[in-house]
Amino acid sequence: MSPDINVLNKMRELWSYWQGLFDGCERDIKRLMKAKKYAEYEESVNLILQTKKSL
């Protein structure tokens, strides 16, 4: 098991709680939840935050 998985599991819990704050980002949040590596996770978070900033 990758050490990334432990961190990702904890962060997914937070995002499951926060996802209601990010309307219109459902696809990106779904991608974030499926991320298996930290780099994929980070890319998804950046997309979500950029989308929220532009709204």
N, C-alpha and C positions, 0 to 999 in steps of 0.2 A: 504494500500500500504506500502510495506516495505521501510525503509529508504535506503536500499541498491540500490533500483531501481533508485533513483535519481542520485546516483554516477555512477552506471553502464551505464545509458543512456548517460551521458556525456563522459565517457570513450569509449563507443562504437563509438561515433562520431569520436574520435581521431583514433581509430583503423580502421575505414572505410577509413580514409585518409592514414594511414600508411601501409595498407595491401599490397600495391604494393612493399614495401621494403622487404617483407618476402615471396619470391618465395618458393614453395614447402610446405607451411604451410596452404594451403587453408582449409583443414579439421579442423585444430585447430582453425583457425580464425572463421570458421562457428560455431564451438562449443562455442567459446568465445561470439559471437553475440547472442547465444541462452541462455546464462547463466542467471539464475534468482536469484542466490545468489552470494555474494561476494566471497565465498570460491571456487565456480565453476569457476568464472571469473579468480581468482588468479591462480588457477591450469592451466587453459588454457594459460594464459600469460607466466607462467613459462615454459610450454612446447614449446611455440613459441620461446622464447628467448634462450632456451637450444638448440633447433634445429638450430637456426641462428648461435649460437656460434660454433656449430660443423661443419658448412659448410665452 
